[in-house]
Amino acid sequence: MQVDLNALAQFAVVARHLNFRRAAAELAVSPSTLSDRIRDLEEQLGTRLLNRTTRSAALTEEGQRLLERTRDALSVLEDATRGPGLAAAEGVAGRLRINGPRPAIELRLMPHVAAFLERHPCVRMEVVAEADLVDVIAAGFDAGVRYEETLEQDMIAVRLGAPQRMIVAATPEYLARHGTPGHPRDLARHSCIVTVFSGGNVLPWSLAQDGEAHEIVPEGRLAVNSVETALAAARASLGLVYTFDDYVADDLASGALLPVLDDWTPAFPGPLLYYYDRRLMPPALRAFIDHVQATGG
């Protein structure tokens, strides 16, 4: 395969900067021209070397492999280009990195993972759950999981699973001592278990019924940063908890926790698996998307 060695050298500059504008300035070409040359190189190699949005760029696994094999000297560039893209022809292989908020990862993404990895033994998955929203492309992820209201406009998305629902719950003992709120405004008189993110933001409680909506920033003597801690506090009758109903299904079934304001917590669409651009998608990501769609999301 004859490859444009100049394009490979330009790719190395882009990989060093991870920014097309800065790389173009070094190479004395326009960013659009440089982008076109890298796109042509990807087409020629049959694999995507860089994930990019309007704000950032990051090496794919194949791009990192190509860079490592071409870093030492231009004399080995032609030989180095024989590696990328071959894995796709031999079967689904490689690393797949996905990032998202913990509840969406645990409740909607992970149910797909076991069957997928069993079907594709040459794929390695790295799943990172974190509260803060990150630029998945800049952070080197192949895809992310988000809810629709936080999804970036230039992303392509696939729905992950059925609708979800938040729920307010407390122990029978707590409700016997403090009463059962009948309206969201009654929460001001109750101990609410507050969920705090790493940046200091508090998870608001979104409650709605018949066109009346309330977004309450809860107040309470206890603030936590994990679902397990919030549920432990609720089970100890320390207050009302606001969480996904999947997390408290067993507690509700046993009567350890009782639902509160049940008519004020309607279901909402589940999270989305999102990624950038369908062109030259990594085989492992393509296979995982196909797997999610085949199982009904």
C-alpha positions in Angstrom: 0.0 0.0 0.0 1.4 3.3 -1.1 0.9 6.0 1.6 1.5 9.7 1.5 4.5 10.1 3.8 3.9 13.8 4.0 0.4 13.1 5.3 1.9 10.8 8.0 4.3 13.5 9.1 1.4 16.0 9.3 -0.6 13.4 11.3 2.3 13.3 13.8 2.2 17.0 14.2 -1.6 17.0 14.9 -1.1 14.1 17.4 1.5 16.2 19.2 -0.7 19.3 19.5 -4.1 17.5 19.6 -5.4 20.8 18.1 -5.8 21.3 14.4 -5.4 25.1 14.6 -2.0 24.9 16.4 -0.8 22.1 14.1 -1.8 24.0 11.0 0.1 27.1 12.2 3.3 25.0 12.7 2.9 23.4 9.2 1.9 26.7 7.5 -1.3 25.4 6.1 -4.9 26.2 6.9 -6.8 24.2 9.5 -9.3 23.1 6.9 -6.6 21.9 4.5 -4.9 20.0 7.3 -8.2 18.4 8.4 -8.8 17.3 4.8 -5.4 15.7 4.5 -5.8 13.8 7.7 -9.3 12.7 6.6 -7.8 11.4 3.3 -5.1 9.5 5.3 -7.8 7.9 7.4 -9.7 6.9 4.3 -6.6 5.4 2.8 -5.7 3.4 5.9 -9.3 2.4 6.5 -9.3 3.4 10.1 -10.0 6.5 12.1 -6.9 8.0 13.7 -8.4 11.0 15.5 -11.7 11.6 17.3 -12.5 15.3 16.9 -15.2 17.8 17.6 -15.2 21.6 17.0 -13.4 22.0 20.3 -10.9 19.2 20.7 -9.1 16.2 19.2 -7.9 12.9 20.7 -6.1 9.9 19.3 -8.0 6.7 18.8 -6.4 3.4 19.8 -5.4 2.9 16.1 -4.0 6.5 15.9 -2.0 6.0 19.1 -0.6 2.7 17.6 0.3 4.4 14.4 2.0 7.3 16.2 4.1 5.0 18.3 5.3 3.1 15.3 6.2 6.2 13.3 7.6 8.3 16.0 11.3 7.5 15.7 12.1 8.1 12.0 10.4 9.0 8.8 12.3 6.1 7.2 9.9 3.6 8.8 6.6 5.4 8.2 5.7 3.3 5.2 6.2 0.0 7.0 4.3 1.3 10.0 1.1 1.9 8.1 0.5 -1.8 7.5 -0.8 -2.3 11.1 -3.8 0.0 11.6 -7.1 -1.3 10.4 -6.2 -5.0 10.1 -7.9 -6.0 13.3 -11.3 -5.0 11.8 -10.7 -7.4 8.9 -9.8 -10.2 11.2 -12.8 -9.8 13.6 -13.9 -7.4 16.3 -11.0 -6.5 18.6 -9.4 -3.7 20.5 -10.2 -1.4 23.4 -13.6 0.3 24.0 -13.7 3.2 26.5 -17.0 4.6 27.7 -17.7 7.3 30.3 -20.9 8.4 32.0 -22.7 9.2 35.2 -22.9 6.4 37.7 -26.6 5.6 37.7 -26.8 5.5 33.9 -23.7 3.3 33.7 -24.9 0.9 36.5 -28.6 0.7 35.6 -28.6 1.0 31.8 -25.2 0.3 30.3 -23.8 -2.5 32.4 -26.7 -4.9 31.7 -25.4 -5.0 28.1 -21.8 -5.6 28.9 -21.6 -9.3 30.0 -23.3 -10.6 26.8 -21.3 -8.3 24.6 -17.9 -9.3 26.0 -18.9 -13.0 25.9 -19.7 -12.6 22.2 -16.5 -10.6 21.4 -13.6 -12.1 23.5 -11.0 -10.0 21.8 -12.6 -6.7 22.9 -11.4 -5.0 26.1 -13.8 -2.5 27.7 -13.0 0.3 30.1 -16.1 1.8 31.7 -15.6 4.9 33.8 -18.5 6.2 36.0 -18.2 9.7 37.4 -20.5 12.5 38.4 -18.9 15.3 36.5 -19.6 15.8 32.8 -16.5 15.5 30.7 -15.6 16.0 27.1 -15.4 12.4 26.1 -13.4 13.1 22.9 -10.8 15.2 24.7 -10.5 12.6 27.5 -9.9 9.8 25.0 -13.2 7.9 25.3 -14.8 6.3 22.3 -18.4 7.0 23.6 -20.3 8.3 26.5 -23.6 8.0 28.3 -25.7 11.0 29.1 -29.2 12.1 29.5 -30.8 14.1 26.6 -30.7 17.5 28.3 -26.9 17.3 28.7 -26.1 15.8 25.3 -23.8 17.8 23.0 -25.5 18.8 19.7 -22.8 17.3 17.4 -23.2 13.8 18.8 -25.0 10.8 17.5 -27.0 8.9 20.1 -28.7 5.5 20.8 -31.3 5.1 23.5 -30.1 2.8 26.4 -33.0 0.9 27.8 -36.5 1.7 29.1 -37.6 4.9 30.7 -36.4 5.6 34.2 -38.0 7.1 37.3 -36.8 8.9 40.4 -38.6 8.3 43.7 -38.8 9.9 47.1 -38.8 7.3 49.9 -38.4 7.0 53.7 -38.8 4.3 56.4 -42.2 3.7 58.0 -40.5 4.8 61.3 -39.4 8.2 59.9 -42.9 8.8 58.5 -44.6 7.8 61.7 -42.5 10.4 63.6 -42.6 13.2 61.1 -45.6 12.7 59.0 -45.9 12.0 55.2 -45.6 15.0 52.9 -48.5 15.3 50.5 -47.1 18.2 48.3 -43.6 19.2 47.3 -43.8 22.3 49.5 -44.1 20.1 52.5 -40.5 19.0 52.0 -39.3 22.2 53.6 -40.5 20.7 57.0 -38.6 17.4 56.5 -35.1 16.2 56.8 -33.9 15.5 53.2 -30.8 13.5 52.5 -28.8 15.8 50.2 -26.7 14.5 47.4 -23.6 16.6 46.6 -21.4 16.3 43.6 -17.6 16.7 43.6 -17.9 20.3 42.4 -20.2 21.2 45.3 -23.4 21.2 43.3 -26.5 19.7 45.0 -28.7 17.3 43.1 -32.1 19.0 42.8 -35.4 17.1 43.4 -37.5 17.4 40.2 -41.2 16.8 41.0 -44.2 17.3 38.6 -47.9 16.6 38.4 -50.6 17.7 36.0 -48.5 20.6 34.5 -47.3 21.8 38.0 -43.6 21.4 38.3 -41.2 22.0 41.2 -37.4 21.8 41.2 -36.4 21.8 44.8 -32.8 22.2 46.1 -33.2 20.1 49.3 -32.0 21.1 52.7 -31.0 18.7 55.4 -28.4 18.0 58.1 -26.8 15.2 56.1 -25.1 15.5 52.7 -23.6 12.5 50.9 -21.9 11.9 47.6 -22.9 8.3 46.9 -26.1 6.2 46.4 -25.0 3.6 48.9 -24.5 6.3 51.6 -27.8 8.0 50.8 -29.7 4.6 51.0 -27.9 3.7 54.3 -29.0 7.0 55.8 -32.6 6.5 54.6 -32.7 3.0 56.0 -31.5 4.4 59.3 -34.5 6.7 59.3 -32.4 9.8 59.0 -34.6 11.4 56.4 -36.2 11.3 52.9 -34.1 10.0 50.0 -34.4 10.9 46.3 -33.0 8.3 44.0 -33.7 6.0 41.0 -36.4 3.5 41.8 -34.2 0.7 40.6 -31.9 1.3 43.5 -34.7 0.9 46.1 -36.8 -1.8 44.4 -36.0 -4.4 47.0 -36.6 -1.9 49.9 -40.0 -1.0 48.5 -40.9 -4.7 47.9 -40.0 -5.6 51.5 -41.6 -2.5 53.0 -38.3 -1.3 54.5 -38.9 2.0 52.6 -42.2 3.5 51.5 -42.7 5.7 48.5 -43.5 9.4 49.2 -45.1 11.9 46.7 -45.5 9.0 44.3 -47.7 10.9 41.9 -45.1 13.6 41.6 -42.3 11.5 40.2 -43.3 10.5 36.6 -41.1 8.4 34.4 -38.7 10.1 31.9 -36.6 8.8 28.9 -33.6 6.7 29.8 -30.0 7.7 29.0 -28.3 7.8 25.6 -25.1 6.1 24.4 -23.5 8.8 22.3 -20.5 9.1 20.0 -19.1 11.3 17.4 -19.5 10.6 13.7 -20.3 7.3 12.0 -17.4 7.5 9.6 -14.6 4.9 10.1 -16.1 4.0 13.5 -13.8 1.7 15.6 -15.0 -1.9 15.1 -15.5 -2.5 18.9 -17.8 0.6 19.2 -19.7 -0.4 16.0 -20.2 -3.9 17.4 -21.4 -2.6 20.8 -23.9 -0.2 19.2 -25.2 -3.0 17.1 -25.5 -5.2 20.2 -27.4 -2.5 22.1 -29.8 -2.0 19.2 -30.3 -5.7 18.7 -31.3 -6.1 22.4 -33.8 -3.3 22.3 -31.6 -0.6 23.8 
